[in-house]
Amino acid sequence: APESDPGPRSRTSASLVCAKRCIGKITEGNHLEKKYFFPPPSGPGVLTRTLLNAGVRVVALESHSAFLPNLQSLENSLDGQLKVIYGDFFRLDPLIAGPVKPPAVCSEKLFESMGVVAVPWRADVPVKIFGILPQKKERNTLWRLLFALYECSSIYRYGRVELNIFISEKEYKVLTAKPGEVKAYQALTVLWQVGCEIQLLHMVSILYQLTYNLFFFQWLPNDHLCLVRLTPRQNLFTGGLKATNSATFIFMVKQCLAKPKSRLIDRLNSWSLYNGRKLLRELEIPENARTVNLYPEDYRRLFEALQNCSVFTESCAETPDREVCK
């Protein structure tokens, strides 16, 4: 890796090239007139202008008041294509009592101001969101979004909202890990793979890394940033999995993968299931299977089978485990 910064002119040029590539990946094959995008903190407006030039209707959430006048001037020069709001998407629906103060944002008021209404879960994607996850709270943010997805709360009250987000290569490898990868295959892996289609759109190398505060580039220790599309599955809430019992599903997966090398039958026995071996046979899961070797769909089938077991549901009710994990 280079030892010195190439200078502001090179960084700006790189940001323009990267912005065009990223927006091209996101907008490819989409009907732009029906979609909204939420850019990350826009800074000098590189990303916002790139979106507008692509014909996208943009709602720009700007968390830095110093950049608002520039964006508001741009908003006034366009015929409704751009709407500027003072806010931070990753401070959406904070868990606090009382009124929400900017740059924190209430999703209900935000979507209402955009004229977006809730649609059935199996309908088309109503909104597409573009953003860069704050690096210091990346794991925490992924868990918060995950709980909102399974509970159909926050942005997911409006349907299958699609996320196009930059995350670190480390977290991308966790989200896309395969069974048997002991270090990478985690509860977060299973739950995101069950809940969403995950697609890698673009990777930014270590030479040019995006920061969260500005759409400029600087040297960061990560290998890559990954632009990932997370599209909620239409069939997520079919069968026995519902928004009302999703917290129990999350609890089950987390419990199973707390010790990834443990045997699944031992975990079932810890829930006082007297017919654990019979259940595994019915699901065609080997009796000696370790929790790290089960596929995401196996966990879903296991959960749906356990819904008929009162011992399991009572155990989960006593330990709901609904905290956002770090």
C-alpha positions in Angstrom: 0.0 0.0 0.0 1.2 3.6 -0.6 2.8 5.4 2.3 1.5 8.8 1.5 -1.7 10.6 0.5 -1.9 11.3 -3.3 -3.4 14.7 -2.7 -6.9 16.3 -2.8 -7.0 16.4 -6.6 -6.4 12.7 -7.0 -8.8 11.9 -4.1 -11.6 13.9 -5.7 -11.0 12.4 -9.1 -11.1 8.9 -7.5 -14.3 9.7 -5.7 -16.0 10.7 -8.9 -14.9 7.5 -10.7 -16.0 5.4 -7.7 -19.3 7.2 -7.3 -20.2 6.6 -11.0 -19.3 2.9 -10.8 -21.3 2.5 -7.6 -24.4 4.3 -8.8 -24.2 2.3 -12.1 -24.2 -0.9 -10.1 -27.2 0.1 -8.0 -29.4 1.6 -10.8 -28.7 -1.1 -13.4 -31.9 -2.6 -14.6 -34.1 -0.6 -12.2 -37.2 1.6 -12.9 -35.7 4.8 -11.4 -38.8 7.0 -11.6 -40.5 4.8 -8.9 -37.6 4.6 -6.5 -36.0 6.8 -3.8 -32.4 6.7 -2.6 -31.0 7.9 0.6 -27.4 9.0 0.1 -24.9 8.8 3.0 -23.6 12.1 4.5 -23.2 13.9 1.2 -20.3 16.3 2.0 -19.6 18.3 -1.2 -22.4 16.5 -3.1 -20.4 14.1 -5.3 -22.7 11.2 -4.7 -25.9 13.2 -4.7 -25.0 14.8 -8.1 -24.1 11.4 -9.5 -27.5 10.0 -8.5 -29.3 13.0 -10.0 -27.4 12.7 -13.2 -28.6 9.1 -13.4 -32.2 10.3 -13.3 -32.9 9.1 -9.8 -35.4 10.8 -7.5 -33.2 11.5 -4.4 -33.9 12.1 -0.8 -30.6 13.3 0.6 -30.2 12.8 4.3 -27.4 15.2 5.4 -26.2 15.0 9.0 -23.8 17.9 8.7 -25.5 21.3 8.9 -22.5 23.0 7.2 -23.3 21.2 3.9 -27.1 21.9 4.0 -27.0 25.3 2.2 -25.2 23.8 -0.8 -27.7 20.9 -1.1 -30.7 23.1 -0.5 -29.6 25.4 -3.3 -29.4 22.4 -5.5 -32.8 21.3 -4.4 -34.3 24.6 -5.3 -32.9 24.4 -8.8 -34.5 21.1 -9.6 -38.2 20.3 -10.2 -38.9 17.9 -7.3 -36.1 15.5 -8.2 -34.2 16.2 -5.0 -35.5 16.5 -1.4 -33.0 17.5 1.3 -33.6 16.6 4.9 -31.3 17.3 7.9 -30.8 13.9 9.4 -28.7 10.7 9.7 -30.1 7.5 8.3 -28.1 5.4 10.8 -29.7 7.3 13.7 -33.1 6.3 12.5 -35.8 5.5 15.1 -33.5 5.9 18.2 -34.5 3.9 21.3 -35.3 7.0 23.4 -38.4 8.4 25.0 -39.7 11.7 23.9 -39.4 13.7 20.6 -36.7 12.8 18.1 -34.2 15.6 17.7 -32.1 16.0 14.5 -29.9 14.6 13.1 -31.8 11.6 14.5 -34.8 10.8 12.3 -38.2 9.1 12.8 -38.9 6.7 9.9 -42.6 7.3 10.0 -42.3 11.1 9.5 -39.5 10.6 7.0 -41.5 8.2 4.8 -44.7 10.3 5.2 -42.8 13.4 4.0 -41.8 11.4 0.9 -45.3 10.2 0.2 -44.2 6.6 0.6 -47.0 4.3 1.9 -46.7 0.7 3.2 -47.1 -2.1 0.8 -47.7 -5.9 1.3 -44.5 -7.8 2.1 -44.7 -9.8 -1.1 -45.1 -6.7 -3.3 -42.2 -5.1 -5.2 -39.5 -3.2 -3.4 -40.9 0.2 -2.4 -37.7 2.0 -1.5 -34.0 1.6 -2.2 -31.5 2.9 0.2 -27.9 3.7 -0.3 -25.5 4.3 2.6 -22.2 3.7 4.3 -22.3 1.9 7.6 -20.5 3.8 10.4 -17.3 1.7 10.9 -17.2 2.2 14.7 -20.8 0.8 15.0 -20.9 -1.5 12.1 -21.8 -4.7 13.9 -24.3 -3.0 16.1 -26.0 -1.4 13.1 -26.2 -4.7 11.3 -28.0 -6.2 14.3 -30.4 -3.3 14.7 -31.3 -3.5 11.0 -31.7 -7.3 11.4 -34.1 -7.0 14.3 -36.1 -4.4 12.4 -36.3 -6.7 9.4 -37.6 -9.7 11.3 -40.1 -7.6 13.3 -41.2 -5.6 10.3 -40.5 -2.4 12.2 -38.9 0.9 11.4 -38.2 1.1 7.6 -39.5 -2.5 7.1 -43.0 -1.4 8.1 -43.3 -0.1 4.6 -42.4 -3.4 2.9 -39.3 -5.1 1.5 -37.0 -2.1 1.6 -33.7 -2.8 -0.2 -30.4 -1.7 1.3 -27.4 -0.9 -0.9 -24.7 -0.3 1.8 -20.9 -0.2 2.1 -19.6 -2.5 4.8 -16.1 -3.7 5.7 -14.7 -6.7 4.0 -14.6 -8.4 7.4 -18.3 -8.1 7.9 -19.1 -9.0 4.3 -17.3 -12.3 4.8 -19.4 -12.9 7.9 -22.6 -12.2 6.1 -21.7 -14.6 3.2 -19.9 -17.3 5.2 -20.6 -20.9 4.5 -21.4 -23.7 7.0 -18.2 -25.2 8.5 -16.3 -21.9 8.6 -15.9 -21.8 12.3 -14.7 -18.2 12.7 -16.9 -16.6 10.1 -20.1 -18.6 10.3 -22.2 -16.9 13.0 -25.7 -16.2 14.1 -25.5 -13.0 12.1 -24.6 -15.1 9.0 -27.6 -17.4 9.3 -30.1 -14.7 10.1 -29.1 -12.4 7.2 -29.0 -15.3 4.7 -32.4 -16.5 5.8 -33.9 -12.9 5.7 -32.2 -11.5 2.5 -30.7 -12.1 -0.8 -27.1 -10.9 -0.5 -25.3 -9.6 -3.6 -21.9 -8.0 -3.8 -22.1 -5.1 -6.2 -18.6 -3.5 -6.0 -15.4 -3.5 -3.9 -13.3 -0.5 -3.2 -9.6 -1.4 -2.7 -7.3 -0.3 0.1 -6.0 2.4 -2.3 -9.2 4.4 -2.1 -11.4 4.0 0.9 -14.6 5.8 1.6 -15.0 7.7 4.9 -18.3 8.0 6.7 -18.2 11.7 7.3 -17.4 12.9 3.7 -17.6 11.4 0.3 -13.8 11.7 0.0 -11.1 9.1 0.1 -8.4 8.5 2.7 -6.1 5.7 3.8 -7.8 3.3 6.1 -6.5 0.0 7.6 -9.2 -2.2 6.0 -8.5 -4.3 2.9 -11.7 -3.3 1.1 -15.1 -1.7 1.5 -17.8 -3.8 -0.1 -21.0 -2.4 -1.7 -23.6 -5.0 -0.8 -27.2 -5.2 -1.8 -29.6 -6.7 0.9 -33.0 -7.5 -0.6 -35.5 -9.0 1.8 -36.9 -12.3 0.6 -40.5 -12.4 -0.5 -41.0 -15.8 1.2 -39.5 -14.8 4.5 -42.8 -14.9 6.4 -44.2 -18.0 4.9 -44.5 -21.3 6.8 -44.1 -21.0 10.6 -41.9 -17.9 10.7 -43.8 -14.7 11.4 -42.9 -11.3 12.6 -44.7 -12.1 15.9 -42.4 -15.1 16.7 -39.2 -13.9 14.9 -37.6 -12.9 18.2 -37.8 -16.6 19.2 -36.1 -17.6 15.9 -33.3 -15.1 16.5 -32.9 -16.5 20.1 -32.7 -20.1 18.8 -30.0 -19.3 16.2 -27.9 -17.3 18.6 -28.1 -20.1 21.2 -27.1 -22.7 18.7 -24.1 -20.8 17.4 -22.9 -19.5 20.7 -20.6 -22.5 20.7 -20.3 -23.4 17.0 -18.4 -26.7 17.6 -21.1 -28.0 19.9 -23.5 -30.8 18.8 -27.0 -29.8 17.9 -28.5 -32.7 19.8 -26.8 -31.3 23.0 -28.4 -27.9 22.4 -31.8 -29.6 22.0 -31.3 -31.5 25.2 -30.5 -28.3 27.0 -34.0 -27.2 26.1 -35.3 -30.3 27.8 -36.6 -31.8 24.6 -37.2 -35.5 25.2 -37.6 -36.3 21.5 -34.6 -34.5 20.1 -33.2 -37.5 18.2 -36.6 -38.2 16.6 -36.9 -34.6 15.5 -33.4 -34.7 13.9 -34.3 -37.9 12.0 -37.6 -36.3 10.7 -35.6 -33.3 9.5 -32.9 -35.6 8.0 -30.2 -33.9 10.1 -27.4 -36.2 11.3 -27.5 -36.9 15.0 -23.9 -35.9 15.4 -24.2 -32.7 13.4 -22.4 -29.7 14.9 -24.2 -26.3 14.9 -21.6 -24.7 12.7 -22.4 -27.3 9.9 -26.1 -26.5 9.6 -27.3 -24.5 6.6 -29.4 -21.4 7.2 -32.4 -23.2 5.7 -31.8 -26.1 8.2 -32.2 -23.6 11.1 -35.4 -22.3 9.6 -36.8 -25.9 9.3 -35.7 -26.7 12.8 -37.4 -23.6 14.2 -40.7 -24.4 12.4 -40.6 -27.9 13.8 -39.9 -26.6 17.3 -43.0 -24.3 17.2 -45.1 -27.4 18.1 -43.0 -28.0 21.2 -44.3 -26.2 24.3 -41.1 -26.9 26.3 -39.1 -25.0 23.7 -41.4 -22.0 23.4 -41.7 -21.7 27.2 -37.9 -21.7 27.4 -37.6 -18.9 24.9 -40.3 -16.9 26.6 -38.3 -17.0 29.8 -35.2 -15.7 28.0 -36.3 -13.6 25.1 -32.8 -12.2 24.4 -33.9 -9.2 22.4 -30.9 -7.0 23.0 -29.0 -5.6 20.1 -25.8 -7.6 19.9 -22.4 -6.1 19.5 
